[in-house]
Amino acid sequence: MREVNRRPIGVFDSGIGGLTVVGELRRCLPQEDIIYLGDTARVPYGNKSEDTIKKFAIQDTEFLIKFQVKVIVVACNTVSSVALEFLKDRNLGIPIFGVVEPGVKVAINKSRSRKVGVIGTVATINSGAHKRLFPEDFEVIEKACPLFVPLAEEGINSGSIAKDVAELYLAHLREKVDTVILGCTHYPILKDVIRDVLGSEISLVDPAEEVAKEVRDFLLKGGLLNSGGGNLDIYLTDIPPHYLELIERFLGDRVNNLKKVDLENH
């Protein structure tokens, strides 16, 4: 059995959007090995029932545990909103980090007007997970943007279609908030069109940056930093033909180790 500090970091998401979190982890922790699982065969999670989301979250977590990971990062905002406490309550013996709370912390510090927008999947917004974490004197306006995930997955992150969808979802936020949380890992891919619609004066919060810092601080405090890794293994439950190019766009780097996995029979 490997020493704990030499074990990999596990990360999972409903699709490939969580690679934006992996990118931040690699910038913060370049010598850590990372195992990434993207459940691309069942994406998106955001329109599923709570019971189904919890079932998928357990399968994703159990897959990563087989690699003796030292921490797990739930990159999926839907799972972080609906099933994070459910996962923690199972006493799996592994620290688990979500992406909701880190984003809220940043938004609280950034907002001058105390008026914040949160955009995410239907399940994330319906959970109210973000709103519950804000102080009572904050006004939080939430908006589900279900078409953003398929747009990002298909690589449609600019042009008239992306602009029209963003305008449909976000126009009402322009005059009401000064900060918007990107409450889904897919949304940073659409950051340019989102900023174009909202205007440059509104701050966008990407929780991926903050959760990477939290993991770094946890590993540092616990003496769990790796000194000689840096490998990234990506496992997907489905690999459509156009995905390699898309994965590299999400990750911001070339991919050398991509494998398909069946969670039902693994």
C-alpha positions as CSV (number, residue, x, y, z in Angstrom):
1,M,0.0,0.0,0.0
2,R,1.4,3.4,-1.0
3,E,2.3,6.0,1.6
4,V,-0.7,8.4,2.0
5,N,1.2,11.4,0.6
6,R,2.0,9.5,-2.6
7,R,-1.6,8.6,-3.2
8,P,-3.6,10.5,-5.9
9,I,-6.3,13.1,-5.6
10,G,-9.6,11.9,-6.8
11,V,-11.9,14.2,-8.8
12,F,-15.3,13.4,-10.3
13,D,-18.0,15.3,-12.3
14,S,-21.1,14.4,-14.3
15,G,-19.1,15.1,-17.5
16,I,-15.9,16.8,-18.6
17,G,-16.7,20.2,-17.0
18,G,-14.8,19.1,-13.9
19,L,-11.6,19.3,-15.8
20,T,-11.7,23.0,-15.2
21,V,-11.3,22.1,-11.5
22,V,-8.5,19.6,-12.4
23,G,-6.8,22.5,-14.3
24,E,-6.8,24.6,-11.1
25,L,-5.6,21.7,-9.0
26,R,-2.7,21.2,-11.4
27,R,-1.7,24.8,-11.2
28,C,-1.9,24.8,-7.4
29,L,-0.4,21.3,-6.9
30,P,1.7,20.4,-9.9
31,Q,3.4,17.4,-8.2
32,E,0.1,15.7,-7.3
33,D,-1.2,12.7,-9.2
34,I,-4.9,13.0,-10.1
35,I,-7.5,10.4,-11.1
36,Y,-10.4,12.1,-12.9
37,L,-13.8,10.4,-13.5
38,G,-16.3,12.0,-15.8
39,D,-19.7,10.3,-16.0
40,T,-20.2,11.4,-19.6
41,A,-22.6,8.5,-20.4
42,R,-25.2,10.0,-17.9
43,V,-24.5,13.7,-18.2
44,P,-26.1,16.0,-17.1
45,Y,-26.9,15.2,-13.5
46,G,-28.7,18.5,-13.1
47,N,-32.1,17.3,-14.4
48,K,-32.1,14.1,-12.4
49,S,-34.0,13.3,-9.2
50,E,-32.3,13.6,-5.8
51,D,-32.3,9.8,-5.4
52,T,-30.7,9.3,-8.8
53,I,-28.0,11.9,-8.1
54,K,-27.1,10.3,-4.8
55,K,-26.9,6.8,-6.5
56,F,-24.6,8.2,-9.2
57,A,-22.5,10.1,-6.6
58,I,-21.9,6.8,-4.6
59,Q,-20.9,5.0,-7.8
60,D,-18.5,7.8,-8.7
61,T,-17.0,7.9,-5.2
62,E,-16.6,4.1,-4.9
63,F,-14.8,4.0,-8.3
64,L,-12.2,6.6,-7.1
65,I,-11.8,4.8,-3.7
66,K,-10.4,1.8,-5.6
67,F,-7.4,3.9,-6.5
68,Q,-6.6,4.6,-2.9
69,V,-7.1,8.3,-3.3
70,K,-6.2,10.5,-0.3
71,V,-8.9,13.1,-0.9
72,I,-11.9,13.4,-3.2
73,V,-13.0,16.6,-4.9
74,V,-16.7,16.6,-5.9
75,A,-16.3,18.9,-8.9
76,C,-20.0,18.5,-9.8
77,N,-22.0,21.4,-8.4
78,T,-25.2,19.4,-8.6
79,V,-23.7,16.6,-6.4
80,S,-22.1,19.2,-4.1
81,S,-25.5,20.9,-3.7
82,V,-27.7,17.8,-3.4
83,A,-25.5,14.9,-2.1
84,L,-22.3,16.2,-0.5
85,E,-23.5,15.7,3.1
86,F,-25.0,12.4,2.1
87,L,-21.5,11.3,0.9
88,K,-19.8,12.6,4.1
89,D,-22.4,10.8,6.3
90,R,-21.4,7.5,4.9
91,N,-18.0,7.7,6.8
92,L,-15.9,6.6,3.9
93,G,-12.7,7.6,5.7
94,I,-11.6,10.0,3.0
95,P,-11.9,13.8,3.2
96,I,-14.4,15.1,0.6
97,F,-14.4,18.6,-0.8
98,G,-17.3,20.2,-2.7
99,V,-17.4,23.3,-4.8
100,V,-20.5,25.2,-3.5
101,E,-19.1,26.6,-0.2
102,P,-15.8,27.9,-1.8
103,G,-17.7,29.8,-4.4
104,V,-19.9,31.4,-1.9
105,K,-17.0,32.5,0.3
106,V,-15.4,34.4,-2.7
107,A,-18.7,36.0,-3.7
108,I,-19.3,37.3,-0.2
109,N,-15.9,39.0,-0.3
110,K,-16.3,40.3,-3.8
111,S,-19.8,41.8,-3.7
112,R,-20.0,45.5,-2.9
113,S,-23.8,45.7,-3.1
114,R,-24.5,42.4,-1.3
115,K,-26.5,41.4,-4.3
116,V,-25.3,38.1,-5.8
117,G,-26.5,36.0,-8.7
118,V,-26.0,32.2,-8.8
119,I,-26.4,30.3,-12.1
120,G,-26.4,26.5,-12.2
121,T,-28.3,23.4,-13.2
122,V,-32.0,22.9,-12.2
123,A,-31.0,20.5,-9.4
124,T,-28.4,22.9,-8.0
125,I,-30.7,25.9,-8.0
126,N,-33.7,23.9,-6.6
127,S,-31.5,22.7,-3.7
128,G,-31.0,26.2,-2.5
129,A,-27.5,25.1,-1.3
130,H,-25.8,28.4,-2.3
131,K,-28.5,30.7,-0.8
132,R,-28.3,28.9,2.6
133,L,-24.7,29.8,3.0
134,F,-25.0,33.6,2.5
135,P,-25.5,36.0,5.4
136,E,-29.1,37.1,5.9
137,D,-28.4,40.7,4.6
138,F,-27.4,39.4,1.2
139,E,-29.9,39.2,-1.7
140,V,-29.3,36.1,-3.7
141,I,-30.9,35.7,-7.1
142,E,-30.7,32.2,-8.5
143,K,-31.2,31.1,-12.1
144,A,-31.2,27.7,-13.6
145,C,-29.4,27.5,-17.0
146,P,-30.0,23.9,-18.2
147,L,-28.9,24.5,-21.8
148,F,-25.4,25.7,-20.8
149,V,-24.2,22.2,-20.1
150,P,-25.0,20.7,-23.5
151,L,-23.7,23.9,-25.2
152,A,-20.4,23.5,-23.4
153,E,-20.2,19.7,-24.0
154,E,-20.8,20.3,-27.7
155,G,-18.2,23.1,-27.8
156,I,-20.7,25.8,-28.7
157,N,-19.2,28.5,-26.5
158,S,-19.5,31.4,-28.9
159,G,-21.6,32.7,-31.8
160,S,-25.3,33.5,-32.1
161,I,-26.7,30.3,-30.5
162,A,-24.6,30.7,-27.3
163,K,-25.3,34.4,-27.2
164,D,-29.1,34.0,-27.5
165,V,-29.2,31.3,-24.8
166,A,-27.1,33.4,-22.5
167,E,-29.3,36.4,-23.1
168,L,-32.4,34.4,-22.4
169,Y,-31.1,33.2,-19.0
170,L,-29.1,36.2,-17.8
171,A,-30.7,39.4,-19.1
172,H,-32.7,39.9,-15.9
173,L,-29.5,39.7,-13.7
174,R,-27.7,42.6,-15.3
175,E,-29.3,45.4,-13.3
176,K,-29.8,43.5,-10.1
177,V,-26.4,42.0,-9.0
178,D,-22.7,42.9,-9.0
179,T,-21.3,39.4,-8.7
180,V,-22.3,36.1,-10.3
181,I,-21.2,32.6,-9.2
182,L,-20.7,30.1,-12.0
183,G,-22.4,27.3,-10.2
184,C,-21.5,24.6,-12.6
185,T,-18.1,23.4,-13.8
186,H,-19.1,23.6,-17.4
187,Y,-19.8,27.3,-17.2
188,P,-16.2,28.6,-17.3
189,I,-16.1,27.4,-20.9
190,L,-18.9,29.9,-21.6
191,K,-17.3,32.6,-19.5
192,D,-16.7,34.9,-22.5
193,V,-20.3,34.9,-23.7
194,I,-21.6,35.1,-20.1
195,R,-19.4,38.2,-19.5
196,D,-20.5,39.7,-22.8
197,V,-24.2,39.4,-21.8
198,L,-23.8,40.5,-18.2
199,G,-21.3,43.2,-18.8
200,S,-17.7,43.7,-17.7
201,E,-18.7,45.5,-14.5
202,I,-20.2,42.3,-13.0
203,S,-17.6,40.0,-11.3
204,L,-17.7,36.3,-12.2
205,V,-16.8,33.8,-9.5
206,D,-15.3,30.4,-10.6
207,P,-15.3,28.1,-7.5
208,A,-12.7,25.9,-9.1
209,E,-9.9,28.3,-8.1
210,E,-11.0,28.4,-4.5
211,V,-11.5,24.7,-4.0
212,A,-8.0,24.0,-5.4
213,K,-6.6,26.4,-2.7
214,E,-8.6,24.6,0.0
215,V,-7.2,21.2,-1.1
216,R,-3.7,22.6,-1.2
217,D,-4.0,24.0,2.3
218,F,-5.5,20.8,3.7
219,L,-2.7,18.6,2.2
220,L,0.0,21.1,3.4
221,K,-1.4,21.2,7.0
222,G,-1.7,17.4,7.1
223,G,1.8,16.8,5.7
224,L,0.2,15.0,2.7
225,L,1.8,16.8,-0.2
226,N,3.4,14.7,-2.9
227,S,6.9,15.6,-4.0
228,G,7.3,13.6,-7.2
229,G,4.0,13.0,-9.1
230,G,2.1,15.1,-11.6
231,N,0.3,12.4,-13.6
232,L,-3.3,12.7,-14.7
233,D,-5.5,9.7,-15.6
234,I,-8.9,10.5,-17.1
235,Y,-11.7,7.9,-17.0
236,L,-14.9,8.6,-18.9
237,T,-18.1,6.5,-19.0
238,D,-18.5,7.4,-22.7
239,I,-16.1,8.8,-25.2
240,P,-17.9,10.3,-28.3
241,P,-15.7,11.0,-31.3
242,H,-15.3,14.7,-30.8
243,Y,-14.4,14.5,-27.1
244,L,-10.6,14.5,-27.2
245,E,-10.5,18.0,-28.7
246,L,-13.2,19.1,-26.2
247,I,-11.4,17.6,-23.2
248,E,-8.2,19.5,-24.1
249,R,-10.2,22.7,-24.3
250,F,-11.7,22.2,-20.8
251,L,-8.4,21.1,-19.4
252,G,-6.2,23.7,-21.2
253,D,-3.6,21.0,-21.9
254,R,-3.0,17.9,-24.0
255,V,-4.3,14.5,-22.8
256,N,-2.1,11.4,-22.8
257,N,-4.0,8.9,-20.6
258,L,-7.8,8.6,-21.5
259,K,-9.7,5.5,-20.7
260,K,-13.3,4.3,-20.9
261,V,-14.9,2.7,-17.8
262,D,-18.3,1.0,-17.1
263,L,-19.3,2.0,-13.6
264,E,-22.1,-0.6,-13.4
265,N,-19.6,-3.4,-13.9
266,H,-16.3,-2.0,-12.5
